[in-house]
Amino acid sequence: MNPGLMHFELRGASRIAKKIGVKYVPCLTGFDYSSGRPEIVGIIIHIGSESILSEACHQQAGIEQDAWSAKIGKKWELMVRKLLIGQRLENEWGNEEVVNNGGKSVKKSAKHKGNDNEVIEIG
């Protein structure tokens, strides 16, 4: 490698370098002979650009982490809300059971909390 250049290998470095205007080239490190594709890992930049790019990459990682945490928080909130709705429906309506009442099938339904008196005949 030429003097004054360095290999910079952080996730998303090429995207961030392009965004902030740092000159770079993708770094070809070898070939994957099974697929016939080149292996490009990281980028080559000037040594003077390293601190700027490193700081930008760490800021971007923090932003992505915050977005990821917010997304996970929303998924947890949705799951808990669904569980609470299911529990409330179970408490309010309960399971229906079929009871054999002297040869007749009777459907017993607890429509509201503590209502055991409602009986519906099924044919």
N, CA, C and O atoms as a GROMACS GRO file, in nm:
protein
  492
    1MET      N    1   0.085  -0.117   0.000
    1MET     CA    2   0.000   0.000   0.000
    1MET      C    3   0.090   0.124   0.000
    1MET      O    4   0.198   0.124   0.059
    2ASN      N    5   0.045   0.226  -0.065
    2ASN     CA    6   0.122   0.350  -0.076
    2ASN      C    7   0.134   0.420   0.060
    2ASN      O    8   0.042   0.410   0.142
    3PRO      N    9   0.244   0.490   0.084
    3PRO     CA   10   0.256   0.565   0.209
    3PRO      C   11   0.150   0.676   0.213
    3PRO      O   12   0.119   0.738   0.111
    4GLY      N   13   0.098   0.700   0.331
    4GLY     CA   14  -0.004   0.804   0.346
    4GLY      C   15  -0.146   0.751   0.331
    4GLY      O   16  -0.242   0.826   0.347
    5LEU      N   17  -0.159   0.622   0.299
    5LEU     CA   18  -0.292   0.560   0.286
    5LEU      C   19  -0.308   0.456   0.396
    5LEU      O   20  -0.210   0.404   0.449
    6MET      N   21  -0.431   0.426   0.429
    6MET     CA   22  -0.456   0.323   0.529
    6MET      C   23  -0.584   0.247   0.496
    6MET      O   24  -0.673   0.296   0.426
    7HIS      N   25  -0.592   0.126   0.549
    7HIS     CA   26  -0.710   0.041   0.532
    7HIS      C   27  -0.805   0.071   0.647
    7HIS      O   28  -0.767   0.056   0.763
    8PHE      N   29  -0.927   0.113   0.616
    8PHE     CA   30  -1.028   0.147   0.718
    8PHE      C   31  -1.138   0.045   0.708
    8PHE      O   32  -1.204   0.034   0.605
    9GLU      N   33  -1.159  -0.030   0.816
    9GLU     CA   34  -1.250  -0.144   0.811
    9GLU      C   35  -1.357  -0.135   0.921
    9GLU      O   36  -1.351  -0.207   1.020
   10LEU      N   37  -1.454  -0.047   0.902
   10LEU     CA   38  -1.569  -0.040   0.990
   10LEU      C   39  -1.695  -0.057   0.906
   10LEU      O   40  -1.698  -0.022   0.789
   11ARG      N   41  -1.798  -0.112   0.969
   11ARG     CA   42  -1.924  -0.139   0.899
   11ARG      C   43  -1.984  -0.009   0.846
   11ARG      O   44  -2.001   0.087   0.921
   12GLY      N   45  -2.017  -0.006   0.717
   12GLY     CA   46  -2.082   0.109   0.655
   12GLY      C   47  -1.989   0.225   0.628
   12GLY      O   48  -2.035   0.336   0.603
   13ALA      N   49  -1.857   0.202   0.632
   13ALA     CA   50  -1.760   0.310   0.616
   13ALA      C   51  -1.770   0.375   0.478
   13ALA      O   52  -1.758   0.497   0.468
   14SER      N   53  -1.792   0.298   0.374
   14SER     CA   54  -1.798   0.357   0.240
   14SER      C   55  -1.920   0.449   0.226
   14SER      O   56  -1.910   0.556   0.164
   15ARG      N   57  -2.031   0.410   0.281
   15ARG     CA   58  -2.153   0.492   0.275
   15ARG      C   59  -2.131   0.624   0.350
   15ARG      O   60  -2.171   0.730   0.302
   16ILE      N   61  -2.069   0.616   0.466
   16ILE     CA   62  -2.046   0.736   0.548
   16ILE      C   63  -1.941   0.825   0.483
   16ILE      O   64  -1.955   0.948   0.484
   17ALA      N   65  -1.835   0.765   0.427
   17ALA     CA   66  -1.731   0.844   0.359
   17ALA      C   67  -1.790   0.921   0.241
   17ALA      O   68  -1.756   1.037   0.219
   18LYS      N   69  -1.877   0.857   0.167
   18LYS     CA   70  -1.942   0.924   0.055
   18LYS      C   71  -2.029   1.039   0.106
   18LYS      O   72  -2.033   1.146   0.045
   19LYS      N   73  -2.099   1.016   0.217
   19LYS     CA   74  -2.190   1.116   0.274
   19LYS      C   75  -2.115   1.241   0.321
   19LYS      O   76  -2.163   1.353   0.300
   20ILE      N   77  -1.999   1.223   0.385
   20ILE     CA   78  -1.926   1.339   0.438
   20ILE      C   79  -1.821   1.393   0.341
   20ILE      O   80  -1.754   1.492   0.371
   21GLY      N   81  -1.806   1.330   0.227
   21GLY     CA   82  -1.717   1.383   0.123
   21GLY      C   83  -1.572   1.343   0.135
   21GLY      O   84  -1.485   1.412   0.082
   22VAL      N   85  -1.541   1.232   0.202
   22VAL     CA   86  -1.404   1.183   0.213
   22VAL      C   87  -1.376   1.094   0.092
   22VAL      O   88  -1.455   1.007   0.058
   23LYS      N   89  -1.261   1.119   0.027
   23LYS     CA   90  -1.224   1.037  -0.089
   23LYS      C   91  -1.180   0.899  -0.040
   23LYS      O   92  -1.106   0.887   0.058
   24TYR      N   93  -1.226   0.796  -0.109
   24TYR     CA   94  -1.195   0.658  -0.070
   24TYR      C   95  -1.202   0.567  -0.192
   24TYR      O   96  -1.255   0.605  -0.297
   25VAL      N   97  -1.148   0.448  -0.177
   25VAL     CA   98  -1.163   0.341  -0.277
   25VAL      C   99  -1.193   0.212  -0.202
   25VAL      O  100  -1.136   0.187  -0.096
   26PRO      N  101  -1.281   0.128  -0.257
   26PRO     CA  102  -1.307  -0.003  -0.194
   26PRO      C  103  -1.179  -0.086  -0.191
   26PRO      O  104  -1.098  -0.079  -0.284
   27CYS      N  105  -1.161  -0.165  -0.088
   27CYS     CA  106  -1.041  -0.245  -0.071
   27CYS      C  107  -1.066  -0.390  -0.113
   27CYS      O  108  -1.143  -0.462  -0.048
   28LEU      N  109  -1.002  -0.431  -0.219
   28LEU     CA  110  -1.011  -0.568  -0.268
   28LEU      C  111  -0.909  -0.652  -0.193
   28LEU      O  112  -0.788  -0.631  -0.208
   29THR      N  113  -0.955  -0.746  -0.112
   29THR     CA  114  -0.864  -0.825  -0.029
   29THR      C  115  -0.838  -0.965  -0.084
   29THR      O  116  -0.749  -1.034  -0.035
   30GLY      N  117  -0.912  -1.007  -0.184
   30GLY     CA  118  -0.892  -1.139  -0.239
   30GLY      C  119  -1.011  -1.181  -0.323
   30GLY      O  120  -1.098  -1.101  -0.357
   31PHE      N  121  -1.013  -1.310  -0.356
   31PHE     CA  122  -1.122  -1.365  -0.436
   31PHE      C  123  -1.180  -1.486  -0.368
   31PHE      O  124  -1.108  -1.566  -0.307
   32ASP      N  125  -1.311  -1.501  -0.378
   32ASP     CA  126  -1.378  -1.620  -0.330
   32ASP      C  127  -1.385  -1.714  -0.449
   32ASP      O  128  -1.467  -1.694  -0.539
   33TYR      N  129  -1.300  -1.814  -0.449
   33TYR     CA  130  -1.289  -1.900  -0.567
   33TYR      C  131  -1.410  -1.990  -0.587
   33TYR      O  132  -1.435  -2.036  -0.699
   34SER      N  133  -1.486  -2.017  -0.482
   34SER     CA  134  -1.604  -2.102  -0.499
   34SER      C  135  -1.714  -2.030  -0.575
   34SER      O  136  -1.784  -2.091  -0.655
   35SER      N  137  -1.729  -1.899  -0.552
   35SER     CA  138  -1.834  -1.825  -0.623
   35SER      C  139  -1.778  -1.740  -0.736
   35SER      O  140  -1.854  -1.691  -0.820
   36GLY      N  141  -1.646  -1.721  -0.738
   36GLY     CA  142  -1.585  -1.641  -0.843
   36GLY      C  143  -1.601  -1.491  -0.823
   36GLY      O  144  -1.584  -1.414  -0.917
   37ARG      N  145  -1.635  -1.450  -0.701
   37ARG     CA  146  -1.655  -1.308  -0.672
   37ARG      C  147  -1.536  -1.251  -0.595
   37ARG      O  148  -1.470  -1.322  -0.520
   38PRO      N  149  -1.510  -1.121  -0.614
   38PRO     CA  150  -1.404  -1.059  -0.536
   38PRO      C  151  -1.450  -1.035  -0.393
   38PRO      O  152  -1.568  -1.013  -0.367
   39GLU      N  153  -1.355  -1.039  -0.298
   39GLU     CA  154  -1.384  -1.009  -0.159
   39GLU      C  155  -1.342  -0.865  -0.133
   39GLU      O  156  -1.224  -0.832  -0.136
   40ILE      N  157  -1.441  -0.779  -0.108
   40ILE     CA  158  -1.413  -0.638  -0.080
   40ILE      C  159  -1.442  -0.615   0.067
   40ILE      O  160  -1.556  -0.629   0.111
   41VAL      N  161  -1.338  -0.580   0.142
   41VAL     CA  162  -1.351  -0.560   0.287
   41VAL      C  163  -1.294  -0.423   0.319
   41VAL      O  164  -1.174  -0.401   0.306
   42GLY      N  165  -1.380  -0.332   0.362
   42GLY     CA  166  -1.335  -0.200   0.403
   42GLY      C  167  -1.303  -0.108   0.287
   42GLY      O  168  -1.335  -0.137   0.171
   43ILE      N  169  -1.237   0.005   0.319
   43ILE     CA  170  -1.201   0.104   0.218
   43ILE      C  171  -1.059   0.154   0.244
   43ILE      O  172  -1.005   0.136   0.353
   44ILE      N  173  -0.999   0.215   0.143
   44ILE     CA  174  -0.867   0.276   0.154
   44ILE      C  175  -0.888   0.427   0.156
   44ILE      O  176  -0.952   0.483   0.067
   45ILE      N  177  -0.833   0.494   0.259
   45ILE     CA  178  -0.847   0.640   0.272
   45ILE      C  179  -0.710   0.701   0.304
   45ILE      O  180  -0.615   0.629   0.334
   46HIS      N  181  -0.702   0.834   0.297
   46HIS     CA  182  -0.582   0.905   0.341
   46HIS      C  183  -0.575   0.901   0.493
   46HIS      O  184  -0.678   0.902   0.560
   47ILE      N  185  -0.456   0.895   0.546
   47ILE     CA  186  -0.439   0.888   0.691
   47ILE      C  187  -0.500   1.009   0.761
   47ILE      O  188  -0.553   0.996   0.871
   48GLY      N  189  -0.494   1.126   0.700
   48GLY     CA  190  -0.550   1.246   0.760
   48GLY      C  191  -0.702   1.243   0.774
   48GLY      O  192  -0.757   1.314   0.858
   49SER      N  193  -0.768   1.162   0.694
   49SER     CA  194  -0.915   1.152   0.699
   49SER      C  195  -0.964   1.052   0.802
   49SER      O  196  -1.084   1.041   0.826
   50GLU      N  197  -0.870   0.978   0.864
   50GLU     CA  198  -0.911   0.870   0.953
   50GLU      C  199  -0.990   0.919   1.073
   50GLU      O  200  -1.093   0.860   1.106
   51SER      N  201  -0.945   1.026   1.139
   51SER     CA  202  -1.014   1.072   1.260
   51SER      C  203  -1.154   1.123   1.228
   51SER      O  204  -1.248   1.098   1.304
   52ILE      N  205  -1.170   1.194   1.117
   52ILE     CA  206  -1.301   1.246   1.076
   52ILE      C  207  -1.396   1.130   1.047
   52ILE      O  208  -1.510   1.128   1.095
   53LEU      N  209  -1.348   1.034   0.969
   53LEU     CA  210  -1.432   0.920   0.931
   53LEU      C  211  -1.464   0.831   1.051
   53LEU      O  212  -1.575   0.780   1.063
   54SER      N  213  -1.367   0.813   1.139
   54SER     CA  214  -1.388   0.730   1.257
   54SER      C  215  -1.497   0.792   1.346
   54SER      O  216  -1.586   0.722   1.393
   55GLU      N  217  -1.488   0.924   1.368
   55GLU     CA  218  -1.589   0.993   1.450
   55GLU      C  219  -1.727   0.984   1.385
   55GLU      O  220  -1.826   0.960   1.454
   56ALA      N  221  -1.734   1.002   1.254
   56ALA     CA  222  -1.862   0.994   1.183
   56ALA      C  223  -1.921   0.853   1.191
   56ALA      O  224  -2.042   0.837   1.207
   57CYS      N  225  -1.836   0.751   1.181
   57CYS     CA  226  -1.884   0.612   1.191
   57CYS      C  227  -1.938   0.583   1.330
   57CYS      O  228  -2.041   0.516   1.344
   58HIS      N  229  -1.871   0.632   1.434
   58HIS     CA  230  -1.918   0.609   1.570
   58HIS      C  231  -2.049   0.684   1.597
   58HIS      O  232  -2.136   0.632   1.666
   59GLN      N  233  -2.063   0.804   1.543
   59GLN     CA  234  -2.189   0.877   1.557
   59GLN      C  235  -2.302   0.803   1.486
   59GLN      O  236  -2.412   0.791   1.540
   60GLN      N  237  -2.274   0.753   1.366
   60GLN     CA  238  -2.375   0.679   1.289
   60GLN      C  239  -2.414   0.551   1.362
   60GLN      O  240  -2.531   0.513   1.362
   61ALA      N  241  -2.316   0.484   1.423
   61ALA     CA  242  -2.346   0.361   1.499
   61ALA      C  243  -2.437   0.393   1.617
   61ALA      O  244  -2.528   0.316   1.648
   62GLY      N  245  -2.414   0.506   1.684
   62GLY     CA  246  -2.500   0.547   1.795
   62GLY      C  247  -2.641   0.576   1.748
   62GLY      O  248  -2.738   0.539   1.815
   63ILE      N  249  -2.654   0.643   1.634
   63ILE     CA  250  -2.786   0.673   1.578
   63ILE      C  251  -2.859   0.544   1.542
   63ILE      O  252  -2.978   0.529   1.571
   64GLU      N  253  -2.787   0.450   1.478
   64GLU     CA  254  -2.849   0.323   1.441
   64GLU      C  255  -2.889   0.243   1.566
   64GLU      O  256  -2.993   0.178   1.567
   65GLN      N  257  -2.808   0.249   1.671
   65GLN     CA  258  -2.840   0.178   1.795
   65GLN      C  259  -2.965   0.236   1.859
   65GLN      O  260  -3.050   0.162   1.908
   66ASP      N  261  -2.977   0.370   1.859
   66ASP     CA  262  -3.096   0.434   1.914
   66ASP      C  263  -3.221   0.396   1.836
   66ASP      O  264  -3.326   0.370   1.894
   67ALA      N  265  -3.209   0.394   1.703
   67ALA     CA  266  -3.323   0.357   1.619
   67ALA      C  267  -3.361   0.212   1.643
   67ALA      O  268  -3.480   0.178   1.649
   68TRP      N  269  -3.261   0.125   1.658
   68TRP     CA  270  -3.286  -0.017   1.683
   68TRP      C  271  -3.356  -0.037   1.818
   68TRP      O  272  -3.450  -0.115   1.829
   69SER      N  273  -3.309   0.036   1.920
   69SER     CA  274  -3.369   0.026   2.052
   69SER      C  275  -3.514   0.073   2.050
   69SER      O  276  -3.601   0.013   2.113
   70ALA      N  277  -3.541   0.182   1.977
   70ALA     CA  278  -3.678   0.232   1.967
   70ALA      C  279  -3.767   0.131   1.897
   70ALA      O  280  -3.882   0.110   1.937
   71LYS      N  281  -3.714   0.068   1.793
   71LYS     CA  282  -3.792  -0.032   1.718
   71LYS      C  283  -3.824  -0.152   1.807
   71LYS      O  284  -3.937  -0.202   1.805
   72ILE      N  285  -3.727  -0.198   1.884
   72ILE     CA  286  -3.749  -0.312   1.974
   72ILE      C  287  -3.849  -0.274   2.083
   72ILE      O  288  -3.935  -0.354   2.119
   73GLY      N  289  -3.838  -0.152   2.135
   73GLY     CA  290  -3.932  -0.105   2.236
   73GLY      C  291  -4.076  -0.104   2.186
   73GLY      O  292  -4.168  -0.141   2.258
   74LYS      N  293  -4.094  -0.062   2.061
   74LYS     CA  294  -4.229  -0.061   2.002
   74LYS      C  295  -4.282  -0.202   1.985
   74LYS      O  296  -4.401  -0.227   2.006
   75LYS      N  297  -4.194  -0.296   1.947
   75LYS     CA  298  -4.239  -0.435   1.932
   75LYS      C  299  -4.280  -0.495   2.066
   75LYS      O  300  -4.380  -0.566   2.075
   76TRP      N  301  -4.202  -0.467   2.172
   76TRP     CA  302  -4.238  -0.515   2.305
   76TRP      C  303  -4.370  -0.455   2.350
   76TRP      O  304  -4.455  -0.525   2.406
   77GLU      N  305  -4.388  -0.325   2.325
   77GLU     CA  306  -4.512  -0.258   2.365
   77GLU      C  307  -4.632  -0.322   2.295
   77GLU      O  308  -4.736  -0.343   2.356
   78LEU      N  309  -4.617  -0.352   2.166
   78LEU     CA  310  -4.725  -0.415   2.090
   78LEU      C  311  -4.756  -0.554   2.145
   78LEU      O  312  -4.872  -0.591   2.158
   79MET      N  313  -4.651  -0.632   2.177
   79MET     CA  314  -4.672  -0.766   2.229
   79MET      C  315  -4.744  -0.762   2.364
   79MET      O  316  -4.837  -0.840   2.387
   80VAL      N  317  -4.702  -0.672   2.452
   80VAL     CA  318  -4.766  -0.662   2.583
   80VAL      C  319  -4.911  -0.617   2.568
   80VAL      O  320  -4.999  -0.668   2.638
   81ARG      N  321  -4.936  -0.524   2.477
   81ARG     CA  322  -5.073  -0.478   2.454
   81ARG      C  323  -5.161  -0.592   2.405
   81ARG      O  324  -5.275  -0.605   2.450
   82LYS      N  325  -5.110  -0.676   2.314
   82LYS     CA  326  -5.187  -0.790   2.265
   82LYS      C  327  -5.215  -0.890   2.377
   82LYS      O  328  -5.325  -0.944   2.387
   83LEU      N  329  -5.114  -0.914   2.462
   83LEU     CA  330  -5.135  -1.007   2.574
   83LEU      C  331  -5.240  -0.953   2.672
   83LEU      O  332  -5.323  -1.030   2.721
   84LEU      N  333  -5.237  -0.824   2.699
   84LEU     CA  334  -5.335  -0.765   2.790
   84LEU      C  335  -5.476  -0.771   2.732
   84LEU      O  336  -5.572  -0.795   2.804
   85ILE      N  337  -5.489  -0.748   2.601
   85ILE     CA  338  -5.620  -0.757   2.536
   85ILE      C  339  -5.671  -0.901   2.544
   85ILE      O  340  -5.788  -0.923   2.574
   86GLY      N  341  -5.584  -0.998   2.516
   86GLY     CA  342  -5.624  -1.139   2.525
   86GLY      C  343  -5.665  -1.177   2.665
   86GLY      O  344  -5.763  -1.249   2.684
   87GLN      N  345  -5.592  -1.130   2.764
   87GLN     CA  346  -5.626  -1.160   2.903
   87GLN      C  347  -5.759  -1.094   2.942
   87GLN      O  348  -5.840  -1.156   3.010
   88ARG      N  349  -5.780  -0.970   2.898
   88ARG     CA  350  -5.906  -0.902   2.930
   88ARG      C  351  -6.024  -0.973   2.866
   88ARG      O  352  -6.129  -0.988   2.929
   89LEU      N  353  -6.009  -1.017   2.740
   89LEU     CA  354  -6.117  -1.091   2.673
   89LEU      C  355  -6.145  -1.223   2.743
   89LEU      O  356  -6.260  -1.264   2.757
   90GLU      N  357  -6.039  -1.290   2.785
   90GLU     CA  358  -6.056  -1.418   2.856
   90GLU      C  359  -6.129  -1.396   2.988
   90GLU      O  360  -6.217  -1.474   3.024
   91ASN      N  361  -6.092  -1.291   3.060
   91ASN     CA  362  -6.159  -1.262   3.188
   91ASN      C  363  -6.304  -1.220   3.166
   91ASN      O  364  -6.391  -1.257   3.245
   92GLU      N  365  -6.330  -1.145   3.061
   92GLU     CA  366  -6.465  -1.093   3.040
   92GLU      C  367  -6.559  -1.197   2.980
   92GLU      O  368  -6.674  -1.208   3.023
   93TRP      N  369  -6.513  -1.273   2.884
   93TRP     CA  370  -6.600  -1.368   2.815
   93TRP      C  371  -6.576  -1.511   2.858
   93TRP      O  372  -6.670  -1.591   2.859
   94GLY      N  373  -6.456  -1.545   2.894
   94GLY     CA  374  -6.425  -1.680   2.942
   94GLY      C  375  -6.443  -1.786   2.834
   94GLY      O  376  -6.478  -1.755   2.720
   95ASN      N  377  -6.417  -1.910   2.870
   95ASN     CA  378  -6.437  -2.022   2.779
   95ASN      C  379  -6.582  -2.067   2.784
   95ASN      O  380  -6.644  -2.067   2.890
   96GLU      N  381  -6.634  -2.105   2.670
   96GLU     CA  382  -6.770  -2.160   2.666
   96GLU      C  383  -6.758  -2.311   2.678
   96GLU      O  384  -6.668  -2.372   2.621
   97GLU      N  385  -6.848  -2.370   2.752
   97GLU     CA  386  -6.844  -2.516   2.767
   97GLU      C  387  -6.983  -2.573   2.739
   97GLU      O  388  -7.084  -2.509   2.768
   98VAL      N  389  -6.985  -2.692   2.684
   98VAL     CA  390  -7.111  -2.760   2.653
   98VAL      C  391  -7.138  -2.860   2.765
   98VAL      O  392  -7.053  -2.943   2.798
   99VAL      N  393  -7.258  -2.851   2.824
   99VAL     CA  394  -7.296  -2.936   2.936
   99VAL      C  395  -7.414  -3.021   2.894
   99VAL      O  396  -7.508  -2.971   2.832
  100ASN      N  397  -7.412  -3.149   2.928
  100ASN     CA  398  -7.524  -3.238   2.899
  100ASN      C  399  -7.621  -3.228   3.017
  100ASN      O  400  -7.589  -3.272   3.127
  101ASN      N  401  -7.738  -3.169   2.994
  101ASN     CA  402  -7.836  -3.143   3.099
  101ASN      C  403  -7.957  -3.233   3.078
  101ASN      O  404  -8.052  -3.193   3.010
  102GLY      N  405  -7.955  -3.351   3.134
  102GLY     CA  406  -8.069  -3.444   3.125
  102GLY      C  407  -8.101  -3.484   2.981
  102GLY      O  408  -8.218  -3.486   2.944
  103GLY      N  409  -8.001  -3.515   2.902
  103GLY     CA  410  -8.026  -3.558   2.765
  103GLY      C  411  -8.022  -3.444   2.664
  103GLY      O  412  -8.015  -3.470   2.544
  104LYS      N  413  -8.026  -3.320   2.708
  104LYS     CA  414  -8.020  -3.206   2.617
  104LYS      C  415  -7.880  -3.145   2.626
  104LYS      O  416  -7.823  -3.133   2.734
  105SER      N  417  -7.825  -3.105   2.510
  105SER     CA  418  -7.698  -3.034   2.510
  105SER      C  419  -7.726  -2.888   2.541
  105SER      O  420  -7.809  -2.825   2.476
  106VAL      N  421  -7.658  -2.838   2.639
  106VAL     CA  422  -7.677  -2.700   2.681
  106VAL      C  423  -7.542  -2.629   2.672
  106VAL      O  424  -7.441  -2.680   2.720
  107LYS      N  425  -7.543  -2.513   2.611
  107LYS     CA  426  -7.422  -2.434   2.600
  107LYS      C  427  -7.422  -2.330   2.712
  107LYS      O  428  -7.508  -2.243   2.717
  108LYS      N  429  -7.324  -2.342   2.801
  108LYS     CA  430  -7.315  -2.251   2.913
  108LYS      C  431  -7.214  -2.143   2.875
  108LYS      O  432  -7.100  -2.173   2.838
  109SER      N  433  -7.255  -2.020   2.885
  109SER     CA  434  -7.169  -1.910   2.843
  109SER      C  435  -7.155  -1.810   2.955
  109SER      O  436  -7.256  -1.764   3.010
  110ALA      N  437  -7.033  -1.777   2.991
  110ALA     CA  438  -7.009  -1.672   3.090
  110ALA      C  439  -6.984  -1.545   3.012
  110ALA      O  440  -6.870  -1.509   2.984
  111LYS      N  441  -7.096  -1.477   2.976
  111LYS     CA  442  -7.084  -1.360   2.889
  111LYS      C  443  -7.015  -1.245   2.958
  111LYS      O  444  -6.934  -1.175   2.897
  112HIS      N  445  -7.046  -1.224   3.085
  112HIS     CA  446  -6.979  -1.120   3.160
  112HIS      C  447  -6.933  -1.179   3.292
  112HIS      O  448  -6.972  -1.290   3.328
  113LYS      N  449  -6.850  -1.106   3.362
  113LYS     CA  450  -6.791  -1.157   3.486
  113LYS      C  451  -6.898  -1.208   3.582
  113LYS      O  452  -6.992  -1.137   3.615
  114GLY      N  453  -6.882  -1.332   3.626
  114GLY     CA  454  -6.967  -1.389   3.730
  114GLY      C  455  -7.108  -1.420   3.686
  114GLY      O  456  -7.192  -1.445   3.773
  115ASN      N  457  -7.140  -1.422   3.558
  115ASN     CA  458  -7.277  -1.448   3.512
  115ASN      C  459  -7.290  -1.596   3.478
  115ASN      O  460  -7.269  -1.634   3.362
  116ASP      N  461  -7.323  -1.679   3.574
  116ASP     CA  462  -7.338  -1.822   3.552
  116ASP      C  463  -7.483  -1.860   3.524
  116ASP      O  464  -7.511  -1.978   3.500
  117ASN      N  465  -7.575  -1.767   3.528
  117ASN     CA  466  -7.717  -1.799   3.513
  117ASN      C  467  -7.762  -1.808   3.368
  117ASN      O  468  -7.867  -1.866   3.340
  118GLU      N  469  -7.686  -1.754   3.276
  118GLU     CA  470  -7.729  -1.753   3.137
  118GLU      C  471  -7.701  -1.890   3.074
  118GLU      O  472  -7.586  -1.933   3.068
  119VAL      N  473  -7.806  -1.957   3.028
  119VAL     CA  474  -7.793  -2.087   2.966
  119VAL      C  475  -7.865  -2.083   2.832
  119VAL      O  476  -7.978  -2.036   2.823
  120ILE      N  477  -7.800  -2.131   2.729
  120ILE     CA  478  -7.857  -2.132   2.594
  120ILE      C  479  -7.867  -2.276   2.550
  120ILE      O  480  -7.769  -2.350   2.557
  121GLU      N  481  -7.985  -2.318   2.506
  121GLU     CA  482  -8.005  -2.455   2.461
  121GLU      C  483  -7.958  -2.468   2.316
  121GLU      O  484  -7.979  -2.379   2.233
  122ILE      N  485  -7.894  -2.581   2.288
  122ILE     CA  486  -7.847  -2.610   2.152
  122ILE      C  487  -7.923  -2.730   2.102
  122ILE      O  488  -7.885  -2.840   2.142
  123GLY      N  489  -8.015  -2.724   2.028
  123GLY     CA  490  -8.087  -2.835   1.967
  123GLY      C  491  -8.098  -2.954   2.042
  123GLY      O  492  -8.158  -3.051   1.995
   0.00000   0.00000   0.00000
